[in-house]
């Protein structure tokens, strides 16, 4: 099964005032289907060849 959604990359000021944080919202239904919970450790994988970022729960 493949679910596909489009999201906007946001740039937000960090609390420190000078840093910029880039953020993308993951749809709630994706989180629920994967069984992820707040506090789960996530692994971000950068694939320059395919020009994509993958996210998965670590461990």
CORSULQUI-V281112 format. One record per residue. N is the residue number from 0. PSI is psi in radians with two decimals (none if undefined). D_CENTER is the distance of its C-alpha to the mean C-alpha in Angstrom with 1 decimal. Layout:
# CORSULQUI-V281112
<<N PSI D_CENTER> <N PSI D_CENTER>>
This chain:
# CORSULQUI-V281112
<<0 2.34 19.4> <1 2.15 16.9> <2 2.40 15.0> <3 2.24 14.0> <4 2.70 12.8> <5 2.36 12.6> <6 2.76 10.6> <7 2.32 11.7> <8 2.16 10.2> <9 2.53 11.8> <10 2.13 13.6> <11 2.55 14.9> <12 2.37 17.6> <13 2.89 17.0> <14 -0.40 19.7> <15 -0.36 21.6> <16 -0.53 22.5> <17 -0.42 22.2> <18 2.68 18.7> <19 2.35 16.0> <20 2.30 12.3> <21 2.30 9.9> <22 2.54 7.5> <23 2.35 5.8> <24 2.23 6.7> <25 2.24 6.1> <26 2.44 9.8> <27 -0.68 11.9> <28 -0.59 13.7> <29 -0.81 11.0> <30 -0.76 10.5> <31 -0.75 14.3> <32 -0.60 15.1> <33 -0.23 13.3> <34 0.37 15.1> <35 2.59 12.3> <36 2.70 13.7> <37 2.37 13.1> <38 -0.20 13.8> <39 2.49 12.5> <40 2.17 11.8> <41 2.51 8.7> <42 2.25 9.5> <43 2.23 7.8> <44 2.12 10.5> <45 2.09 11.8> <46 1.72 14.5> <47 -0.56 16.7> <48 -0.79 19.2> <49 -0.11 17.1> <50 0.92 15.1> <51 2.78 11.7> <52 2.28 8.5> <53 2.53 8.1> <54 2.32 6.2> <55 2.74 9.0> <56 2.32 10.9> <57 2.44 13.3> <58 none 16.9>>
